[in-house]
Amino acid sequence: MASDARRVGVVGCGLMGSGIVEVVARAGVAVTVVEADGDAARRGRERLERSLRRAVAAGKLAEQELAPVLGRVEVASSLAALSTCELVVEAVAEDEGLKCSVFAELDRVLASSEAVLASNTSSIPIARLAAATARPERVVGMHFFNPVPVMGLVELVPCLSTSEGTIERADAFARDVLSKRVVRSVDRAGFVVNALLVPYLLAAVRMVESGLASVEDVDAAMRAGCAHPMGPLELADFIGLDTVKSIADVLYAELRDSACVAPALLSRMVESGRLGRKSGRGFYEHGG
Ligand code: CAA
């Protein structure tokens, strides 16, 4: 059962992968994270340590828990290291070809025919990832939110081939082991959150583009007027403007809704390398 998994696998140690590793290890479960790129593995480990120290400073994690949590994390460079896992969460870059090749390889290396293969994708249809394997009934979407240790939600996304048993095991793991609130969505572009959130972010970009209000005022309006922790442009920078644009493109391709068309300003910013926090500049300057 995934809900009492002894070792969970995570593929990819970027922002989302390292966050997923953190919540699994903090839940008391051993985790092997596969990151083929040595530099990315080092940065992921540093991000994990920084986040854990922040949790200690905020009183969310006991100081004496730090070493045991880190001790539960093993970093590997090959998917073969996951062969005995009963649950693997894929969190590599949002590239369909890359994700499909990871799923095909996981299908080959996972010894147990019962193992659950989950994807943290925010926009690629789960059905396409399932079709890359010979066990489509074991494939499911498990979409986490950034920062993973802070955000309480997991979107659980079965595709047409996902078995009821797989859904239940992934649901039990996210809910009972990771203590996340689980919402279910059908396998449609944007699932629940991004289908609501991304048109809102695009509308904020359009407001700035049309001169209706400044970046700072749009954000201040939603923070002070609606108690959002971040305004939409701040949040777009946080998510990554390239990611926002690529989710918008996926939504538009499926829904043909003009609210999902990426505004020219967003496209130009992405083409200019202004990607938000990750590149140091987006709607705001991000130092350090
Ligand atoms: N572990 C546990 N708790 C942690 C932590 C960690 N590693 N790091 C921070 N926290 C806690 C803090 O203790 C604090 O808790 P309290 O409220 O109980 O005091 C809380 O998290 C907030 O942390 P900070 O005070 O350090 O930071 P902040 O107040 O500036 O908030 C933020 C930062 C959490 C990012 C907040 O601005 C926020 O919620 N922003 C919105 C984020 C959001 O919408 N994310 C979803 C993006 S969409 C997505 O991810 C999906 C997609 O597909 C695009």
Boltz pocket constraint, residues with backbone or C-beta under 6 A from the ligand:
constraints:
  - pocket:
      binder: B
      contacts: [[A, 51], [A, 52], [A, 54], [A, 55], [A, 58], [A, 60], [A, 122], [A, 144], [A, 145], [A, 146], [A, 147], [A, 149], [A, 150], [A, 151], [A, 194], [A, 229], [A, 230], [A, 235], [A, 239], [A, 243]]
      max_distance: 6.0
